Amino acid sequence: MMALEAQTVLVWGALACALAGLILFALWFHNYWQQRQQASRLSQVVDERLKGVPHMTQASSQSRQTVEQIKMQAGSLGERWLKGRFGSSLLSEEDRLLIMNAGFKHIDVARQYFVLSRVGLSIALIVLFSLLPMTRRLNEFVPFVSVFIGFAVGWMLPKWWLSRRVAQRRVRIASELPLFVDLLRLLQGVGLSMDQTLHTIEREFHDVIPVMGSELTIAVEQYARGRTREQSLERLASGFTNEDLAVICRLIVQVDQHGGAMQEPLHRFGVRLREQRRLELKAKVGKLTVKMTGVMVLTLLPALLIITAGSGFLALFRGLSQVAGG
């Protein structure tokens, strides 16, 4: 009994510490927000006096400034947490690779928000699971199980979301690759250089191949800043675990370095990709047929038996009842 009371005291103590930390953080953030809001109001009054801009036209700009200030403060808090050994424990090398391949425009800001969401969700879910009746009952058998469950779920939720996002981007890259090969072959066939070809694809066909277009935009920007063609395409070649895409990137690098015609190799490669995709679609159709067979057996077969054999079973039951009655 004394051990159970000690465990309850420890659980409530941990809950009180977490709540105290949240309250302190909320108070600090509230004071900072008030200071920022007062500063923005002062700047707004000065702008109105100097430019004669009416108050209603700047209401939306003030709200936008407030949102941007909140984002900047959250990003700076995540940046401080990323420094030192604590930051390396919050953001492992695998997490960095996931963020890099998730398609964010500003990777540093994405890392900061990832760390902030990981810490915030861990604290919030620890408090939530400590208040749930089910986990409170589990604490009677296993001490601090609610704290462990809340911390584990809050710690892994951002990583699960990133993994799902990266997996979706890999699927979309695989579906966009045949069209990218055809565009590359077409633009190379009209006499454009490799740099002009990549510029045209990422600028004119971004709506058609959005994931590939965003990655090509990053590669073109890195090449314009002084990196080699191989270094600029390294992320695209190795970040999506797609061997066909890696082959295309190596071919682009070889043509950019040594020159040569790409039309015939790209034509063969495109034919092979379309044939491979056709086989994959046939496999999906075959699996779908098997699944639909199971659905038909579970749903249509009982109804079919009732319609076809129902009258015969009823006549048989009536005959048996008359025999038994006689």
Secondary structure, 3 states (H helix, E strand, C coil): CHHHHHHHHHHHHHHHHHHHHHHHHHHHHHHHHHHHHHHHHHHHHHHHHHHCCCCHHHHHHHHHHHHHHHHHHHHHHHHHHHCHHHHHHHCCHHHHHHHHHCCCCCHHHHHHHHHHHHHHHHHHHHHHHHHCHHHHHHHHHCCCHHHHHHHHHHHHHHHHHHHHHHHHHHHHHHHHHHHHHHHHHHHHHCCCCHHHHHHHHHHHCCCCCHHHHHHHHHHHHHHHCCCCHHHHCHHHHHCCCCHHHHHHHHHHHHHHHHCCCCHHHHHHHHHHHHHHHHHHHHHHHHHHHHHHHHHHHHHHHHHHHHHHHHHHHHHHHHHHHHHHHC
